[in-house]
Amino acid sequence: MPRLQDQVAVVTGAAQGLGEAIARRLAAEGCRGIVISDLNFHKAETLAAELSATADVSAVPIRANVADAEDAAAMMNCAVDNFGTLDLLVANAGILKAGDITEIDAKDWKSVIDVNLYGYFLCAQAAARIMKDRRTGNIIQINSKSGKKGSFRNSAYAASKFGGIGLTQSIALDLAAYNIRVNAVCPGNLLDGTLWQDSLYEQYAKTQGLTTEEVRRKYESQVPLGRGCTYEDVCNVVVFLASSESNYMTGQALNVTGGQEMR
């Protein structure tokens, strides 16, 4: 029996990268309906069509900005309108803009908070309003090891992720009486992932005065298990938290860091 048999899920930031990997894994684990949410509607539409054609799942794309309250509500309503219910929200959408505290533009700093923290709040709020009536549900935030320890020249991202863990714990307390569980996953560095390949190597090379090759070696050397985090590593924990195997867990922030973070 698939571990997520017949669940209906919304995944934000799902058109590419880790979000895409999560959506694919949810389909493989038995979800019957998935809302593929992303600002890039073309990619969301392409992925939804592929999943619907090749997996035993119906996937629906939607263009949405997680930092907009109306869009957040529309995502959750999309699940109910198309599949009759909402079992799972995976709040994956996020951005990163690095820079020394004396140099980073204040608007860039705020934009990270708007997407990563405020956007998570809006999506969790919209999902909870639906789940409370059903007295069951599951919310999973994709957080980061930067939610556990400050990040060099990366204050906006770390602040958003520290806040995300506090928000996860607080929402978990609010919703426990309704049998709604709320947890976070804190991945290590996804060194082969889209965000790193498309942005972070270049950003960190610039802000840290290194070559991109030196950036990779630096971050690999910090991991006791000696490698970067993979999409599969993260998806394994997401599925566990989304399944009945974790029914006695809420308010947790689980590290997937190869031993780099142990708190």
C-alpha positions in Angstrom: 0.0 0.0 0.0 1.4 3.4 -0.9 2.2 5.5 2.2 0.1 8.5 1.1 -2.8 6.6 -0.5 -5.6 8.9 -1.6 -4.2 12.1 0.0 -4.8 15.5 -1.6 -1.8 17.9 -1.4 -0.8 21.4 -2.3 2.9 22.0 -2.9 4.2 25.5 -3.3 7.1 26.4 -5.4 6.5 23.1 -7.1 7.4 23.7 -10.7 11.1 23.0 -10.4 13.9 22.0 -8.1 13.1 20.6 -4.7 9.4 21.4 -5.1 9.1 19.4 -8.3 10.9 16.5 -6.7 8.5 16.6 -3.7 5.5 16.7 -6.1 6.8 13.7 -8.0 7.4 11.8 -4.9 3.9 12.5 -3.5 2.5 11.2 -6.7 4.6 8.0 -6.5 3.5 7.5 -2.9 -0.2 7.4 -3.7 -1.6 11.0 -3.6 -4.7 11.1 -5.7 -4.6 14.9 -6.2 -1.8 17.4 -6.2 -2.0 21.2 -6.7 1.2 22.3 -8.4 1.6 25.9 -7.3 4.3 28.3 -8.7 4.8 31.7 -10.1 6.1 30.1 -13.3 2.7 28.8 -14.6 4.2 27.3 -17.7 6.5 25.0 -15.8 3.7 24.2 -13.3 1.4 23.4 -16.2 4.0 21.2 -17.9 4.7 19.2 -14.7 1.0 18.8 -13.9 0.3 17.4 -17.4 3.2 15.0 -17.1 2.2 13.7 -13.7 -1.5 13.3 -14.7 -0.4 11.4 -17.8 2.2 9.1 -16.3 1.2 8.6 -12.7 -2.0 7.4 -11.0 -2.7 11.0 -9.9 -4.6 14.1 -11.0 -2.4 17.2 -10.9 -3.7 20.7 -11.3 -1.4 23.8 -11.9 -2.0 27.2 -10.5 -0.1 30.4 -10.7 0.2 31.9 -7.2 2.3 34.2 -5.2 2.6 32.8 -1.7 3.1 36.3 -0.2 -0.4 37.4 -1.4 -3.3 36.4 0.9 -5.8 36.0 -2.0 -3.4 33.8 -3.9 -2.7 31.7 -0.8 -6.4 31.1 -0.3 -6.9 30.3 -4.0 -4.3 27.6 -3.8 -6.1 25.8 -1.0 -9.5 26.3 -2.6 -8.1 24.9 -5.8 -7.6 21.6 -4.0 -11.1 21.6 -2.5 -12.7 22.6 -5.8 -10.9 19.9 -7.8 -10.6 17.1 -5.3 -13.1 17.8 -2.6 -10.7 18.1 0.3 -7.2 19.1 1.5 -5.0 16.7 3.5 -1.5 18.1 3.1 0.3 21.4 2.5 4.0 21.3 1.7 5.1 24.9 2.0 8.2 24.8 -0.1 8.4 28.1 -1.9 11.4 30.2 -0.9 14.0 32.6 -2.1 17.5 33.5 -1.0 19.4 36.8 -1.4 22.8 36.9 0.2 24.9 39.8 1.3 26.9 41.3 4.2 24.7 43.1 6.7 26.3 46.4 5.9 25.8 46.0 2.1 22.6 44.1 1.4 19.8 46.3 0.1 16.9 46.6 2.6 14.3 45.9 -0.1 16.1 42.6 -0.9 16.3 41.7 2.7 12.6 42.3 3.2 11.7 40.4 0.0 13.2 37.2 1.5 11.1 37.6 4.7 8.0 38.3 2.6 8.3 35.0 0.7 9.9 32.7 3.2 8.1 33.7 6.4 5.1 35.8 5.6 4.3 33.6 2.6 4.5 30.5 4.8 2.2 32.1 7.3 -0.4 33.0 4.7 -0.4 29.5 3.2 -0.5 27.8 6.5 -3.4 30.1 7.6 -5.4 29.4 4.5 -4.8 25.6 4.7 -5.7 25.6 8.4 -9.0 27.3 7.8 -10.0 24.4 5.6 -8.4 21.6 7.7 -10.1 22.8 11.0 -13.5 22.1 9.7 -12.4 18.6 8.8 -10.5 18.2 12.1 -7.6 16.6 10.4 -4.7 17.7 8.2 -1.0 18.0 7.9 1.3 21.0 7.2 5.0 20.6 6.4 7.3 23.6 6.0 10.6 23.1 4.0 12.9 25.0 6.3 16.7 24.9 6.3 19.7 24.2 8.5 19.9 28.0 8.5 16.8 27.9 10.7 19.0 26.4 13.4 22.2 28.3 13.1 23.1 31.8 11.8 24.4 31.9 8.2 27.4 33.9 7.1 26.5 37.0 5.0 23.0 35.5 4.8 21.0 37.2 7.5 17.7 37.6 5.7 17.5 33.9 4.8 18.5 32.8 8.3 16.0 35.2 9.9 13.2 33.9 7.7 14.0 30.3 8.6 14.5 30.9 12.3 11.1 32.6 12.2 9.7 29.7 10.3 10.5 27.2 13.0 8.9 29.5 15.7 5.9 29.8 13.4 5.8 26.0 12.9 5.8 25.4 16.7 3.2 28.0 17.4 0.8 26.8 14.6 1.3 23.3 15.9 0.0 24.4 19.3 -2.9 26.3 17.8 -4.0 23.3 15.7 -3.3 20.3 17.9 -6.8 20.2 19.2 -8.0 19.8 15.7 -5.8 16.8 14.9 -3.7 18.9 12.5 0.0 18.3 12.7 2.6 20.9 11.7 6.3 20.1 11.2 9.3 21.4 9.4 12.1 19.8 7.5 15.5 21.4 7.7 17.7 20.3 4.7 21.4 20.8 4.5 23.0 22.2 1.4 21.4 20.9 -1.8 24.6 21.3 -3.8 23.3 19.7 -6.9 19.9 21.4 -6.7 18.5 24.0 -9.0 18.8 26.9 -6.5 22.5 26.2 -6.0 23.2 25.6 -9.7 21.3 28.6 -10.9 22.1 31.1 -8.1 23.9 30.3 -4.9 27.3 29.2 -6.3 27.5 32.5 -8.1 26.2 34.5 -5.1 28.4 32.9 -2.6 31.5 33.1 -4.8 30.9 36.8 -5.1 30.1 37.5 -1.4 32.9 35.2 -0.1 35.6 35.9 -2.6 35.9 32.3 -3.8 35.6 30.4 -7.1 32.4 28.3 -7.6 34.6 25.2 -7.2 36.0 26.4 -3.9 32.4 27.2 -2.7 31.4 23.6 -3.4 34.4 22.1 -1.6 33.9 24.5 1.3 30.4 23.4 1.9 31.1 19.7 1.4 33.9 19.8 3.9 31.5 21.0 6.6 29.4 17.9 6.4 30.4 14.9 8.6 28.9 12.4 6.1 31.0 14.1 3.4 28.4 15.0 0.8 25.7 17.5 0.0 22.0 16.9 0.7 19.9 15.4 -2.1 16.3 15.9 -3.1 15.7 12.2 -2.3 17.1 12.8 1.3 14.5 15.5 1.8 11.6 13.7 0.1 12.1 10.7 2.4 11.5 12.8 5.4 8.6 14.7 3.8 6.8 11.4 3.1 7.5 10.2 6.6 5.9 13.4 8.1 3.0 13.2 5.7 2.3 9.6 6.5 0.6 7.9 9.5 4.0 6.8 10.6 4.6 10.2 12.2 1.1 10.5 13.8 2.6 11.4 17.2 4.8 14.2 15.9 4.0 17.8 15.8 5.9 21.1 16.2 9.2 19.4 15.2 12.0 20.7 12.9 13.8 17.6 11.6 17.4 18.0 10.4 18.4 16.4 7.1 22.0 17.7 7.1 24.4 14.7 7.1 25.3 15.6 10.7 26.2 19.2 10.0 23.5 20.4 12.3 22.5 18.2 15.3 20.2 20.5 17.4 
